[in-house]
Amino acid sequence: MSTNKDLLSKGVKHLFAALPLMFIGPSLFYNALMNKHTNWHYLVLVIACSICIASVFLAFKGLQTIIKSLFDGDK
């Protein structure tokens, strides 16, 4: 069973993984909306949306893991 310190570090790693995605996703989204005249518009839009969803998921999992490590006692 993991200790609370291991869970805390795992949660922080999830948050650090989500941080760059929080900036890359909206930037790609904006780029896709500004370049509608190209053939790559829909591909970039799908990639941007998936990156945004991944960043939200990683942030949620990171916060959930941190809360679990802080408030779940030694069970």
N, C-alpha and C positions, 0 to 999 in steps of 0.2 A: 504494500500500500504506500502511496506517495505521502510524503510529509507536507506540511503546510508551506514550507519554504520552496519545495519543488513545484507545487501548484502555483505559487505566487510567481515564480520565475517563468513558468510556462505561460501564464496569463500576460505577463509583461512582454514576452516574445511575440505573442499574438498581436498585441497592441502595436509593437514596433513594426510588425509585418504589415499591419493595416495602414500605418501612417503614410508611406509613400503612395499607396494605392488611392488614398483620399485626395491626393493632388493630381495624380496621373489620370484617373478616371474622368473627372470633370474637364480637364484640359483636352483630352481626346474627344469628349462629347462636344465641346465647343468647336474643336477643329472639324469634326464631322458635319456640324450644322453650318459652318462657314464655307465648306467646300462641297456644296451640293452638285456642282457641275461636273465633278469627276466620277469615274466609275467605281471608285473605292469607297464611296460615301456610306453605303449600307454596311459594308464589312467593318469599317472603323466605328460606326455607330453601335454595332453589336458588340464589338470588343470593348468599347467604352462602357456600355451598360453592364457587361459582365464584370468588368473591373470595379465599377461602383458597387455592384451587389456583393462582390467578394470582399471589398473593404468594409462594408457594413456587417457582413457575416463575421469576419475576423475580429472586428472591434467588439461585437456582441459576445463572441466566444471568449475573448480576452477578459472583458469585464465580468462575465459570468464566472470564469475560472478564478479571477482575483477575489470576487465576493465569496466564492465557495471556500477559498483558502483562508479568508479572514474570519468568516462566521461559522463554518463547520468545525466543531471541536474534534478532538481525537476520538473518532467513532470506530 
